Amino acid sequence: MSPARAVLSRGQARRVALAAQGFLDPRPAPWTATMRHMQRVLDRVGVVQIDSVNVLTRSHYLPFFSRLGPYDTGLLDRARDRAPRRVVEYWAHEASLIPPATWPLLAFRMRRAADSAWGSMRRVVAERPELVAAVEAEVGRRGPLTSREVELALEHDLPRGAGQWGWNWSEVKQALEYLFWAGRISSAGRTSQFERRYAATDVVAPQRHRDAWRRRPGPEHDADAMVELVRIAARSHGVATERCLADYFRLSREDTRCAVARLVADGELVPVTVPGWAPAAYLHAAARVPRRVQAATLLSPFDSLVWQRRRILGLWDFAYRIEIYTPAHRRVHGYYVLPFLYGERLVARCDLKADRAAGVLRCHRVTWEPQAPVGAAPALEATLRSMADWLGLDTVASPGTGSRR
C-alpha cells in the first residue's frame, strides 16, 4: 500500500482484527493444548485482563478457551505462578497478565504511582510512611504473602502495645497495592480464593527484565517505551484507530499519537481508511488480510477483542456493554453476557452462569442480532456443550438457542 491512506472495507478490517487476535490459528484437539499453544495466544493478544467476577469462571481463563477450545487451566496457572514465568501481573489495560518483557515498559506508570494511584493508596503513603516501609520489608523477608498474611506477620514481627493506635487490615492492603502499583513489589500468583500473593520483584521477574526496568529510571526512556507498547497494541489489533491503540495499555492520546507517528515513519504502521468505521486508522504492516473467517466461539466480557466499545460498534454494528454493573431492572441482555462470534460476525449475546452445585451451565437468555445466519444456532449449541465440558458441568440448561429476536 502507498503512504497515502489506502482503503480497507469493513469486512476486510473485521477479518484483519480477528486474525490478529488469534481466531484464525488452528485449534488443537479438545484437551490437548500445550504450553506452546498458550504461548501462541499470549503472543497474539499481548495482554489478558483479570477480573474477580466468577459467575462463569475467572475471566482470564476465558480468552484461551475462546481461541483453543477446552484446555487445562492449570497451564495458565503454571505460566503465572512458576519460574520461569511466562506472564506476570500488573496494571496494563486494567489488572492484567502480561509477558515479563512488557513489565519494564510500564515503568512510567510505576514511577507515577505517587500521583496516579487511587486516593486511598496515596493517602496511606502520605499518612503512614512507616507502615508502607514495614509492609515492603515484610514482603521482602517473608513473601509470597497474601494481604492477611502480611498483617499477621507484622503482628508477630512488630507487636503493637496496648496504647498504640497501630494499623488495620485495610491500611496494610492499601500499602501493598501502592507498592504493587509502584513496582516495588510484585505478585507471585493468586490463591484459590483469588487473593493476590505479594512478593519481592526479584522472586517474580526474571533478572533480565528487572535489569531492563532499572535501565528505564526516568522520563527520557518513556518515549521508547510508549512506542513499544503501541507496537504491541498495533500488532494485536491488526488494524486500529488511535483511540484503540491508546486504550490497549491505557496510554494518553498524546503519547499514543507521538508513538504512532514514529511507527508510520518507520513503515510499521500503514495509514488506511475504513468506510463506515474510521477515516483515519492504521494497519500493521505485517497484518494478515484473510479472505474468510470460520470461527464459532463465545467471548469473555473482558476479552481484548471487545475492550473498545466504539471499535466493536463501528466494525461489527454490535452495541455491547458489560451489564454486571447495571442495576437489574435496567439490564437489557442479562447479568454476565458473552458475545458469540460466528464466522466474522458477532451474532448473539448469551447470559451465562455456571451452576456448580447442580452441575449445570445455565444459559438464561440468548439474544440474536438481526439476520444472524441459520447455521449460527447449532454452532452456539455445540459451543455451549463444549464450554460445559470444559467447566466440568454435566449439562446445559438453555431456553433454546434457535430463537431469533
Salt bridges, closest charged atoms under 4 A:
ASP25 OD2 - ARG40 NE 3.71
ASP25 OD1 - ARG44 NH2 2.79
ASP77 OD1 - ARG80 NH2 3.64
ASP81 OD1 - ARG80 NE 2.54
GLU89 OE2 - ARG190 NH2 2.53
GLU89 OE2 - ARG196 NH2 2.55
GLU94 OE2 - ARG250 NH2 2.62
GLU130 OE2 - ARG128 NE 2.61
GLU136 OE1 - ARG184 NH2 2.66
GLU138 OE1 - ARG141 NH2 2.71
GLU138 OE2 - ARG142 NE 2.87
GLU151 OE1 - ARG148 NH1 2.91
GLU155 OE2 - ARG160 NH2 1.81
ASP157 OD2 - ARG141 NH2 3.77
ASP157 OD1 - ARG142 NH2 2.93
ASP157 OD1 - HIS156 ND1 2.82
GLU171 OE1 - ARG128 NH1 3.20
GLU177 OE2 - LYS173 NZ 3.50
GLU177 OE2 - ARG196 NH1 2.61
ASP211 OD1 - ARG214 NH1 3.40
GLU220 OE2 - HIS221 NE2 3.80
ASP222 OD2 - ARG111 NH2 2.63
ASP222 OD2 - ARG112 NH2 3.59
ASP224 OD1 - ARG262 NH2 3.28
GLU228 OE1 - ARG231 NH1 2.50
GLU242 OE2 - ARG253 NE 2.94
GLU242 OE2 - ARG257 NH2 2.85
ASP247 OD1 - ARG250 NH1 2.37
GLU268 OE1 - ARG231 NE 2.71
ASP303 OD2 - ARG67 NH1 2.80
ASP317 OD2 - ARG10 NH2 3.10
GLU344 OE2 - ARG14 NH2 3.10
GLU344 OE1 - ARG15 NH1 3.02
ASP355 OD2 - ARG362 NE 2.85
GLU369 OE2 - ARG349 NH1 2.62
